[in-house]
Amino acid sequence: MTGDFTRDSFEPAKGFTRVLMQQGRPQLDADLNEQTAIFWHYWRTFVSDLVGPYAGPHHGCGFGVMTREVISGELPEREREALRAMFKEPGEFLLGPGPYYVDGILCENKHLLAYSTHCEPGEALLTPKRNVPYLVYLDVWERPVTALEDTSIPEPALNGIDTSLRAKVIWRVRIWELPDKNAYEGGDCNKVKEHWKTISKAWQAEYRGLLRAQVSDAAEGRREHRYQDGGGFRGPQNHLYRVEVHQGGVVGNATFKVSRENGSVTFRIAAIDGNIVTVDAMGRDERFGVQAGDWVEIGESTDPSAAPGPLFQVQQVKPSLRQITLIGAPKHGDSNSRPHLLRRWDHKAGDPRKGGLELHDGAAIVKEGEGNNGWLALEEGLRIQFHKSSPANVYRPGDYWLIPARIATGGIIWPQEHGRPRAMPPHGVEHHYAPLAIVSFNKNGVLETQGDCRLKFKVPVEF
């Protein structure tokens, strides 16, 4: 989750049940956020234990996949006409309204929805292909929403002062061609359930990368005394570093980007003229501003799961005009289609022979290592290592790791194992999946529902 946080202190393995505030102590955002995370973890676990990994109420279960056979003669003519208007193409289908739970997360479809209106860029309706079963499934994750995206979040009386942000559950219905058409003949959802772990690995690889982080003992200008974690962080301020995958794939293709402020330095774009970007407001100070030489990403959303935007290096900044001149011009159409957000990143190119970062299209190239090899120097004595794995890691855009760095100790907060930094999986973004239906095209090239894969539970007391 991007945001100007102290750190993310929630660790499920510790088994904490609540956060207890004490009188006369400083209040930290991390404490309140940990309390919320404790309850969120408890509630999701509770719901999953009751209804299973995915299910909806027996009456009013949401996300039913409806194809043209729902246009029945029993319906009034007005309803039939309305439904016919929604089925514009052979591959169209509808999603019924109602709730559905995925790994304890409530997903709600508020109204009857045509899949074509729900598609993301790069997705499209199915084209007729006979005797090929497709799985319609639900993809669920959580994303941050800031005041830059939702103007109802900030308090107007504070005159533009930024306070909190919000988290939101996002769901997307997607389609995947099932690999063995004979195994799922007739819409056998039991086969889907039986092979669910294998199927879902096609969307979220089992090995998404492991990261180690430490500070260099040999860092120039390091503190004279040694700390338990090795010391060496030389930054002038506390930071929450964010290492985020930019371009996904295996080593050789994957790249990453780094932020000192957990990706929270963002600006709303007012206008783009060639390579000059005008923003609504500059940062409140140098720490949260933009300088020449910085890398910035231009995109539509603060959601790390969204497709990454292009990276541009800043050539010049004119604070009085709120203008940022880039090396290279962003591609965009009219004011309605242009990107709306600009985010600053803090990685810099270095000498690869000394562990410095090597950049490609503005992002740092992922290089893996083991033991004392393959460490990459970020800044101020902070180093990371992408841990080599077998089978090979498949990095996913938007996955991230958080590294709190503290000047009081000259070190970082990172789990240790046998005196060495532990190789950790991504802290997020975690996607959750649920099968909805099996569909296929009939001999006339019309999409039909072969099997409803939703699970349903009965409410014990009817009101």
HUKA-V201426 format. One record per residue. N is the residue number from 1. RES is the residue in one small letter. SS is DSSP state (H for helix, E for strand, C for the rest). D_CENTER is the distance of its C-alpha to the mean C-alpha in Angstrom with 1 decimal. Layout:
n=N res=RES ss=SS d_center=D_CENTER
n=N res=RES ss=SS d_center=D_CENTER
This chain:
n=1 res=m ss=C d_center=7.7
n=2 res=t ss=C d_center=9.5
n=3 res=g ss=C d_center=13.1
n=4 res=d ss=C d_center=16.6
n=5 res=f ss=C d_center=17.0
n=6 res=t ss=C d_center=19.7
n=7 res=r ss=C d_center=17.6
n=8 res=d ss=C d_center=15.8
n=9 res=s ss=C d_center=19.0
n=10 res=f ss=C d_center=18.2
n=11 res=e ss=C d_center=19.3
n=12 res=p ss=H d_center=20.0
n=13 res=a ss=H d_center=22.7
n=14 res=k ss=H d_center=24.8
n=15 res=g ss=C d_center=25.5
n=16 res=f ss=C d_center=25.8
n=17 res=t ss=C d_center=26.6
n=18 res=r ss=C d_center=26.5
n=19 res=v ss=C d_center=26.7
n=20 res=l ss=C d_center=30.3
n=21 res=m ss=C d_center=31.0
n=22 res=q ss=C d_center=34.3
n=23 res=q ss=C d_center=36.8
n=24 res=g ss=C d_center=37.1
n=25 res=r ss=C d_center=33.9
n=26 res=p ss=C d_center=31.2
n=27 res=q ss=C d_center=28.2
n=28 res=l ss=C d_center=24.8
n=29 res=d ss=H d_center=21.4
n=30 res=a ss=H d_center=20.3
n=31 res=d ss=H d_center=23.0
n=32 res=l ss=H d_center=22.0
n=33 res=n ss=H d_center=18.3
n=34 res=e ss=H d_center=19.5
n=35 res=q ss=H d_center=21.8
n=36 res=t ss=H d_center=19.2
n=37 res=a ss=H d_center=17.0
n=38 res=i ss=H d_center=20.3
n=39 res=f ss=H d_center=21.1
n=40 res=w ss=H d_center=17.7
n=41 res=h ss=H d_center=18.1
n=42 res=y ss=H d_center=21.7
n=43 res=w ss=H d_center=21.2
n=44 res=r ss=H d_center=18.7
n=45 res=t ss=H d_center=21.0
n=46 res=f ss=H d_center=24.0
n=47 res=v ss=H d_center=22.9
n=48 res=s ss=H d_center=21.9
n=49 res=d ss=H d_center=25.3
n=50 res=l ss=H d_center=27.0
n=51 res=v ss=H d_center=25.7
n=52 res=g ss=C d_center=24.0
n=53 res=p ss=C d_center=20.5
n=54 res=y ss=E d_center=20.6
n=55 res=a ss=E d_center=23.4
n=56 res=g ss=E d_center=24.6
n=57 res=p ss=E d_center=27.9
n=58 res=h ss=C d_center=30.9
n=59 res=h ss=C d_center=32.0
n=60 res=g ss=C d_center=29.4
n=61 res=c ss=E d_center=26.7
n=62 res=g ss=C d_center=23.9
n=63 res=f ss=C d_center=22.3
n=64 res=g ss=C d_center=25.6
n=65 res=v ss=E d_center=25.8
n=66 res=m ss=E d_center=28.9
n=67 res=t ss=C d_center=30.7
n=68 res=r ss=H d_center=34.0
n=69 res=e ss=H d_center=36.1
n=70 res=v ss=H d_center=35.1
n=71 res=i ss=C d_center=37.5
n=72 res=s ss=C d_center=40.4
n=73 res=g ss=C d_center=43.9
n=74 res=e ss=C d_center=43.8
n=75 res=l ss=C d_center=41.6
n=76 res=p ss=C d_center=43.2
n=77 res=e ss=H d_center=43.5
n=78 res=r ss=H d_center=41.3
n=79 res=e ss=H d_center=38.4
n=80 res=r ss=H d_center=39.0
n=81 res=e ss=H d_center=39.1
n=82 res=a ss=H d_center=35.8
n=83 res=l ss=H d_center=34.2
n=84 res=r ss=H d_center=35.8
n=85 res=a ss=H d_center=34.4
n=86 res=m ss=H d_center=30.8
n=87 res=f ss=C d_center=31.5
n=88 res=k ss=C d_center=31.8
n=89 res=e ss=C d_center=31.1
n=90 res=p ss=C d_center=32.0
n=91 res=g ss=C d_center=28.4
n=92 res=e ss=C d_center=27.5
n=93 res=f ss=C d_center=26.7
n=94 res=l ss=E d_center=26.0
n=95 res=l ss=E d_center=23.8
n=96 res=g ss=C d_center=25.8
n=97 res=p ss=C d_center=25.1
n=98 res=g ss=E d_center=24.5
n=99 res=p ss=E d_center=22.3
n=100 res=y ss=E d_center=20.7
n=101 res=y ss=E d_center=19.2
n=102 res=v ss=E d_center=16.6
n=103 res=d ss=C d_center=16.7
n=104 res=g ss=C d_center=18.2
n=105 res=i ss=E d_center=15.6
n=106 res=l ss=E d_center=17.6
n=107 res=c ss=E d_center=16.7
n=108 res=e ss=E d_center=19.3
n=109 res=n ss=E d_center=20.6
n=110 res=k ss=C d_center=23.0
n=111 res=h ss=C d_center=25.3
n=112 res=l ss=C d_center=26.3
n=113 res=l ss=E d_center=23.8
n=114 res=a ss=E d_center=24.6
n=115 res=y ss=H d_center=22.0
n=116 res=s ss=H d_center=22.8
n=117 res=t ss=H d_center=21.8
n=118 res=h ss=C d_center=18.4
n=119 res=c ss=C d_center=17.6
n=120 res=e ss=C d_center=14.9
n=121 res=p ss=C d_center=16.3
n=122 res=g ss=C d_center=17.5
n=123 res=e ss=C d_center=18.0
n=124 res=a ss=C d_center=21.6
n=125 res=l ss=C d_center=24.1
n=126 res=l ss=C d_center=25.8
n=127 res=t ss=C d_center=29.1
n=128 res=p ss=C d_center=32.0
n=129 res=k ss=C d_center=32.4
n=130 res=r ss=E d_center=35.0
n=131 res=n ss=C d_center=34.7
n=132 res=v ss=C d_center=31.0
n=133 res=p ss=C d_center=28.9
n=134 res=y ss=E d_center=25.3
n=135 res=l ss=E d_center=22.8
n=136 res=v ss=E d_center=21.0
n=137 res=y ss=E d_center=18.1
n=138 res=l ss=E d_center=15.4
n=139 res=d ss=E d_center=11.6
n=140 res=v ss=E d_center=10.1
n=141 res=w ss=E d_center=7.1
n=142 res=e ss=E d_center=7.1
n=143 res=r ss=E d_center=6.3
n=144 res=p ss=E d_center=8.9
n=145 res=v ss=E d_center=11.9
n=146 res=t ss=C d_center=14.5
n=147 res=a ss=C d_center=18.2
n=148 res=l ss=C d_center=17.7
n=149 res=e ss=C d_center=16.1
n=150 res=d ss=C d_center=18.2
n=151 res=t ss=C d_center=21.7
n=152 res=s ss=C d_center=22.7
n=153 res=i ss=C d_center=20.8
n=154 res=p ss=C d_center=23.2
n=155 res=e ss=C d_center=26.7
n=156 res=p ss=H d_center=29.2
n=157 res=a ss=H d_center=31.9
n=158 res=l ss=H d_center=30.0
n=159 res=n ss=C d_center=30.5
n=160 res=g ss=C d_center=27.0
n=161 res=i ss=C d_center=26.1
n=162 res=d ss=C d_center=22.4
n=163 res=t ss=C d_center=22.0
n=164 res=s ss=C d_center=19.0
n=165 res=l ss=C d_center=15.7
n=166 res=r ss=E d_center=14.4
n=167 res=a ss=E d_center=11.6
n=168 res=k ss=E d_center=11.3
n=169 res=v ss=E d_center=10.9
n=170 res=i ss=E d_center=9.8
n=171 res=w ss=E d_center=11.8
n=172 res=r ss=E d_center=12.8
n=173 res=v ss=E d_center=16.0
n=174 res=r ss=E d_center=16.3
n=175 res=i ss=E d_center=19.4
n=176 res=w ss=E d_center=20.3
n=177 res=e ss=E d_center=23.8
n=178 res=l ss=C d_center=25.3
n=179 res=p ss=C d_center=26.9
n=180 res=d ss=C d_center=30.2
n=181 res=k ss=C d_center=31.7
n=182 res=n ss=C d_center=34.7
n=183 res=a ss=C d_center=32.8
n=184 res=y ss=C d_center=31.2
n=185 res=e ss=C d_center=34.4
n=186 res=g ss=C d_center=35.1
n=187 res=g ss=C d_center=31.5
n=188 res=d ss=C d_center=31.7
n=189 res=c ss=H d_center=28.6
n=190 res=n ss=H d_center=30.1
n=191 res=k ss=H d_center=29.4
n=192 res=v ss=H d_center=25.7
n=193 res=k ss=H d_center=25.7
n=194 res=e ss=H d_center=27.7
n=195 res=h ss=C d_center=25.4
n=196 res=w ss=H d_center=22.1
n=197 res=k ss=H d_center=20.7
n=198 res=t ss=H d_center=21.8
n=199 res=i ss=H d_center=20.5
n=200 res=s ss=H d_center=16.9
n=201 res=k ss=C d_center=16.9
n=202 res=a ss=C d_center=17.2
n=203 res=w ss=C d_center=13.6
n=204 res=q ss=C d_center=12.1
n=205 res=a ss=C d_center=14.6
n=206 res=e ss=C d_center=16.5
n=207 res=y ss=C d_center=16.7
n=208 res=r ss=C d_center=13.4
n=209 res=g ss=C d_center=15.2
n=210 res=l ss=E d_center=16.9
n=211 res=l ss=E d_center=17.5
n=212 res=r ss=E d_center=20.6
n=213 res=a ss=E d_center=21.3
n=214 res=q ss=E d_center=24.8
n=215 res=v ss=E d_center=27.2
n=216 res=s ss=C d_center=30.1
n=217 res=d ss=C d_center=33.5
n=218 res=a ss=C d_center=35.2
n=219 res=a ss=C d_center=33.3
n=220 res=e ss=C d_center=35.8
n=221 res=g ss=C d_center=36.7
n=222 res=r ss=C d_center=35.2
n=223 res=r ss=C d_center=36.7
n=224 res=e ss=C d_center=40.1
n=225 res=h ss=C d_center=39.2
n=226 res=r ss=C d_center=36.9
n=227 res=y ss=C d_center=34.3
n=228 res=q ss=C d_center=33.3
n=229 res=d ss=C d_center=30.0
n=230 res=g ss=C d_center=31.9
n=231 res=g ss=C d_center=31.6
n=232 res=g ss=C d_center=31.2
n=233 res=f ss=C d_center=28.4
n=234 res=r ss=C d_center=30.3
n=235 res=g ss=C d_center=28.0
n=236 res=p ss=C d_center=29.8
n=237 res=q ss=C d_center=27.2
n=238 res=n ss=C d_center=24.7
n=239 res=h ss=E d_center=21.1
n=240 res=l ss=E d_center=17.7
n=241 res=y ss=E d_center=16.6
n=242 res=r ss=E d_center=13.0
n=243 res=v ss=E d_center=12.9
n=244 res=e ss=E d_center=9.9
n=245 res=v ss=E d_center=10.3
n=246 res=h ss=C d_center=11.3
n=247 res=q ss=C d_center=13.3
n=248 res=g ss=C d_center=12.8
n=249 res=g ss=E d_center=15.8
n=250 res=v ss=C d_center=18.6
n=251 res=v ss=C d_center=20.4
n=252 res=g ss=C d_center=22.3
n=253 res=n ss=C d_center=19.5
n=254 res=a ss=C d_center=16.4
n=255 res=t ss=E d_center=16.0
n=256 res=f ss=E d_center=14.1
n=257 res=k ss=E d_center=14.4
n=258 res=v ss=E d_center=15.4
n=259 res=s ss=E d_center=15.6
n=260 res=r ss=C d_center=18.3
n=261 res=e ss=E d_center=16.9
n=262 res=n ss=C d_center=13.3
n=263 res=g ss=C d_center=12.4
n=264 res=s ss=C d_center=14.3
n=265 res=v ss=C d_center=17.1
n=266 res=t ss=E d_center=16.5
n=267 res=f ss=E d_center=19.2
n=268 res=r ss=E d_center=19.9
n=269 res=i ss=E d_center=21.8
n=270 res=a ss=E d_center=25.2
n=271 res=a ss=E d_center=26.6
n=272 res=i ss=E d_center=26.4
n=273 res=d ss=E d_center=29.8
n=274 res=g ss=C d_center=29.8
n=275 res=n ss=C d_center=28.3
n=276 res=i ss=E d_center=28.7
n=277 res=v ss=E d_center=25.8
n=278 res=t ss=E d_center=26.9
n=279 res=v ss=E d_center=24.6
n=280 res=d ss=C d_center=25.5
n=281 res=a ss=C d_center=25.9
n=282 res=m ss=C d_center=25.8
n=283 res=g ss=C d_center=24.5
n=284 res=r ss=C d_center=26.6
n=285 res=d ss=C d_center=27.9
n=286 res=e ss=C d_center=27.7
n=287 res=r ss=C d_center=24.9
n=288 res=f ss=C d_center=22.6
n=289 res=g ss=C d_center=24.1
n=290 res=v ss=C d_center=24.2
n=291 res=q ss=C d_center=26.9
n=292 res=a ss=C d_center=28.4
n=293 res=g ss=C d_center=26.8
n=294 res=d ss=C d_center=23.3
n=295 res=w ss=E d_center=20.4
n=296 res=v ss=E d_center=18.5
n=297 res=e ss=E d_center=15.7
n=298 res=i ss=E d_center=16.5
n=299 res=g ss=E d_center=14.2
n=300 res=e ss=C d_center=13.7
n=301 res=s ss=C d_center=10.7
n=302 res=t ss=C d_center=9.0
n=303 res=d ss=C d_center=5.7
n=304 res=p ss=C d_center=3.9
n=305 res=s ss=C d_center=3.3
n=306 res=a ss=C d_center=6.8
n=307 res=a ss=C d_center=9.6
n=308 res=p ss=C d_center=10.5
n=309 res=g ss=C d_center=13.7
n=310 res=p ss=C d_center=17.0
n=311 res=l ss=E d_center=18.1
n=312 res=f ss=E d_center=21.5
n=313 res=q ss=E d_center=23.8
n=314 res=v ss=E d_center=25.6
n=315 res=q ss=E d_center=29.3
n=316 res=q ss=E d_center=30.7
n=317 res=v ss=E d_center=29.8
n=318 res=k ss=E d_center=32.2
n=319 res=p ss=H d_center=31.2
n=320 res=s ss=H d_center=34.2
n=321 res=l ss=H d_center=33.1
n=322 res=r ss=C d_center=29.3
n=323 res=q ss=E d_center=29.1
n=324 res=i ss=E d_center=27.0
n=325 res=t ss=E d_center=28.6
n=326 res=l ss=E d_center=26.5
n=327 res=i ss=E d_center=27.7
n=328 res=g ss=C d_center=27.1
n=329 res=a ss=C d_center=26.5
n=330 res=p ss=C d_center=23.3
n=331 res=k ss=C d_center=23.9
n=332 res=h ss=C d_center=23.8
n=333 res=g ss=C d_center=26.1
n=334 res=d ss=C d_center=27.5
n=335 res=s ss=C d_center=26.3
n=336 res=n ss=C d_center=24.5
n=337 res=s ss=C d_center=22.4
n=338 res=r ss=C d_center=21.8
n=339 res=p ss=C d_center=18.5
n=340 res=h ss=C d_center=18.3
n=341 res=l ss=E d_center=16.4
n=342 res=l ss=E d_center=17.2
n=343 res=r ss=E d_center=15.4
n=344 res=r ss=E d_center=17.4
n=345 res=w ss=E d_center=16.8
n=346 res=d ss=C d_center=19.5
n=347 res=h ss=C d_center=20.0
n=348 res=k ss=C d_center=23.5
n=349 res=a ss=E d_center=25.5
n=350 res=g ss=C d_center=28.0
n=351 res=d ss=C d_center=30.7
n=352 res=p ss=H d_center=29.3
n=353 res=r ss=H d_center=32.5
n=354 res=k ss=H d_center=31.8
n=355 res=g ss=C d_center=28.1
n=356 res=g ss=C d_center=27.0
n=357 res=l ss=E d_center=23.9
n=358 res=e ss=C d_center=24.6
n=359 res=l ss=E d_center=22.7
n=360 res=h ss=E d_center=22.1
n=361 res=d ss=C d_center=21.2
n=362 res=g ss=C d_center=20.3
n=363 res=a ss=E d_center=17.8
n=364 res=a ss=E d_center=19.1
n=365 res=i ss=E d_center=20.0
n=366 res=v ss=C d_center=18.8
n=367 res=k ss=C d_center=22.1
n=368 res=e ss=E d_center=22.5
n=369 res=g ss=E d_center=25.4
n=370 res=e ss=C d_center=27.2
n=371 res=g ss=C d_center=29.4
n=372 res=n ss=C d_center=30.5
n=373 res=n ss=C d_center=29.4
n=374 res=g ss=C d_center=26.5
n=375 res=w ss=C d_center=25.5
n=376 res=l ss=E d_center=23.9
n=377 res=a ss=E d_center=25.1
n=378 res=l ss=E d_center=22.7
n=379 res=e ss=E d_center=25.1
n=380 res=e ss=C d_center=27.5
n=381 res=g ss=C d_center=28.1
n=382 res=l ss=E d_center=24.5
n=383 res=r ss=E d_center=23.8
n=384 res=i ss=E d_center=21.1
n=385 res=q ss=E d_center=21.6
n=386 res=f ss=E d_center=19.4
n=387 res=h ss=E d_center=21.3
n=388 res=k ss=C d_center=23.0
n=389 res=s ss=C d_center=22.7
n=390 res=s ss=C d_center=24.7
n=391 res=p ss=C d_center=23.6
n=392 res=a ss=C d_center=21.7
n=393 res=n ss=C d_center=18.0
n=394 res=v ss=C d_center=15.6
n=395 res=y ss=E d_center=12.8
n=396 res=r ss=C d_center=9.5
n=397 res=p ss=C d_center=8.0
n=398 res=g ss=C d_center=5.0
n=399 res=d ss=C d_center=6.4
n=400 res=y ss=E d_center=8.5
n=401 res=w ss=E d_center=11.8
n=402 res=l ss=E d_center=13.7
n=403 res=i ss=E d_center=17.4
n=404 res=p ss=E d_center=19.7
n=405 res=a ss=E d_center=22.9
n=406 res=r ss=E d_center=26.1
n=407 res=i ss=C d_center=29.3
n=408 res=a ss=C d_center=31.4
n=409 res=t ss=C d_center=31.1
n=410 res=g ss=C d_center=30.4
n=411 res=g ss=E d_center=27.7
n=412 res=i ss=E d_center=24.1
n=413 res=i ss=E d_center=22.8
n=414 res=w ss=C d_center=21.7
n=415 res=p ss=C d_center=22.9
n=416 res=q ss=E d_center=26.1
n=417 res=e ss=E d_center=27.7
n=418 res=h ss=C d_center=31.4
n=419 res=g ss=C d_center=31.5
n=420 res=r ss=E d_center=28.7
n=421 res=p ss=E d_center=24.9
n=422 res=r ss=C d_center=23.0
n=423 res=a ss=C d_center=20.6
n=424 res=m ss=E d_center=17.3
n=425 res=p ss=E d_center=14.4
n=426 res=p ss=C d_center=10.9
n=427 res=h ss=C d_center=10.3
n=428 res=g ss=E d_center=6.7
n=429 res=v ss=C d_center=4.1
n=430 res=e ss=C d_center=7.1
n=431 res=h ss=C d_center=7.9
n=432 res=h ss=E d_center=11.5
n=433 res=y ss=E d_center=14.1
n=434 res=a ss=E d_center=17.6
n=435 res=p ss=E d_center=20.4
n=436 res=l ss=E d_center=22.1
n=437 res=a ss=E d_center=25.0
n=438 res=i ss=E d_center=26.8
n=439 res=v ss=E d_center=28.2
n=440 res=s ss=E d_center=30.5
n=441 res=f ss=E d_center=33.0
n=442 res=n ss=C d_center=36.6
n=443 res=k ss=C d_center=39.6
n=444 res=n ss=C d_center=39.6
n=445 res=g ss=C d_center=36.1
n=446 res=v ss=C d_center=34.7
n=447 res=l ss=E d_center=31.5
n=448 res=e ss=E d_center=32.4
n=449 res=t ss=E d_center=30.6
n=450 res=q ss=E d_center=31.9
n=451 res=g ss=E d_center=30.3
n=452 res=d ss=E d_center=28.4
n=453 res=c ss=C d_center=26.0
n=454 res=r ss=C d_center=25.0
n=455 res=l ss=C d_center=26.4
n=456 res=k ss=E d_center=28.3
n=457 res=f ss=E d_center=29.7
n=458 res=k ss=C d_center=32.8
n=459 res=v ss=C d_center=33.0
n=460 res=p ss=C d_center=35.9
n=461 res=v ss=C d_center=37.6
n=462 res=e ss=C d_center=38.0
n=463 res=f ss=C d_center=38.5
